[in-house]
Amino acid sequence: SILRRAIIRRAPARASGRLLDALAFPAAIFDRCEEEIDGELVWLNPTRFKVTMAKLDDYEGVTENLYRRVRIRAWSEDHEVDAYAYEWGHAT
C-alpha cells in the first residue's frame, strides 16, 4: 500500500460534502452543505509526507484531472482538523 509505511495514526472522521452515486468508482464533492461524509483521517510521518502525497496524487489521477487534492475541515474525536482530501475533478 502507498500509505502503509507512512501512517503514524488513524481515526474515524467526517466532513461536509456529498458522495456522487452516478460513477463506477467513489467520488466526493466537499462543499458546505448539510450532508456529511464519513471517512478516516490518516496522519503521516512528516519525513515521508511530501513523497507520500506525491504518490497519492499520482494514484488519484490528479495530473489527469480525475481528482484534485483539496484542503477541508474534518471532525474527529470531537476536534476540528485541517486535512487534505481528494475531490472529484469535474465538480462544479
C-alpha positions as CSV (number, residue, x, y, z in Angstrom):
1,S,0.0,0.0,0.0
2,I,1.1,3.6,-0.7
3,L,0.4,4.6,2.9
4,R,1.4,1.6,4.9
5,R,5.0,2.8,5.8
6,A,4.0,6.5,6.2
7,I,1.0,6.2,8.6
8,I,1.6,7.2,12.3
9,R,-2.1,7.4,13.4
10,R,-5.7,6.8,12.1
11,A,-9.1,7.9,13.4
12,P,-12.7,7.9,12.2
13,A,-13.8,11.3,10.8
14,R,-16.5,13.2,9.0
15,A,-16.6,16.2,6.7
16,S,-19.2,18.4,5.0
17,G,-19.8,17.2,1.5
18,R,-21.6,14.7,-0.6
19,L,-20.9,11.4,-2.3
20,L,-21.7,11.1,-6.0
21,D,-23.5,7.9,-6.8
22,A,-23.6,8.2,-10.6
23,L,-20.0,7.0,-11.1
24,A,-18.5,3.5,-11.3
25,F,-16.0,4.4,-8.5
26,P,-16.2,6.5,-5.4
27,A,-16.2,10.3,-5.8
28,A,-17.0,13.1,-3.4
29,I,-17.5,16.9,-3.5
30,F,-16.5,18.7,-0.4
31,D,-18.8,21.7,0.0
32,R,-20.6,23.5,2.8
33,C,-23.8,21.6,2.6
34,E,-25.8,19.9,5.3
35,E,-24.7,16.4,4.2
36,E,-21.7,14.7,5.8
37,I,-19.3,12.1,4.5
38,D,-17.9,9.6,6.9
39,G,-14.3,8.6,6.4
40,E,-11.0,8.3,8.1
41,L,-8.2,10.7,9.0
42,V,-4.7,9.5,8.5
43,W,-1.7,11.2,10.0
44,L,1.5,10.8,8.0
45,N,5.1,10.7,9.2
46,P,6.4,14.2,8.5
47,T,9.6,12.8,7.0
48,R,7.6,10.9,4.4
49,F,4.8,13.4,3.8
50,K,5.9,15.0,0.5
51,V,6.8,11.7,-1.1
52,T,3.6,10.0,0.1
53,M,1.4,12.9,-1.1
54,A,3.1,12.8,-4.5
55,K,2.4,9.1,-4.8
56,L,-1.2,9.6,-3.7
57,D,-1.7,12.4,-6.2
58,D,-0.4,10.1,-8.9
59,Y,-2.7,7.2,-7.7
60,E,-5.7,9.5,-7.6
61,G,-5.2,10.8,-11.1
62,V,-4.5,14.5,-10.1
63,T,-2.4,15.2,-13.3
64,E,-5.2,13.8,-15.4
65,N,-7.8,15.9,-13.6
66,L,-9.7,12.8,-12.4
67,Y,-9.5,14.1,-8.8
68,R,-7.9,17.1,-7.2
69,R,-6.4,17.4,-3.7
70,V,-8.3,20.0,-1.6
71,R,-8.0,21.3,1.9
72,I,-11.0,20.5,4.1
73,R,-12.2,20.8,7.7
74,A,-12.9,17.5,9.2
75,W,-14.2,16.4,12.6
76,S,-12.6,13.6,14.5
77,E,-12.7,12.7,18.2
78,D,-14.7,15.9,18.9
79,H,-12.0,18.1,17.4
80,E,-12.0,20.0,14.1
81,V,-8.9,19.3,12.0
82,D,-7.5,20.7,8.8
83,A,-6.9,17.9,6.3
84,Y,-6.4,17.1,2.7
85,A,-9.0,15.1,0.7
86,Y,-9.4,14.1,-2.9
87,E,-12.4,15.7,-4.6
88,W,-13.9,14.7,-7.9
89,G,-12.0,16.7,-10.5
90,H,-15.1,17.6,-12.5
91,A,-17.0,19.1,-9.6
92,T,-18.8,22.3,-10.3
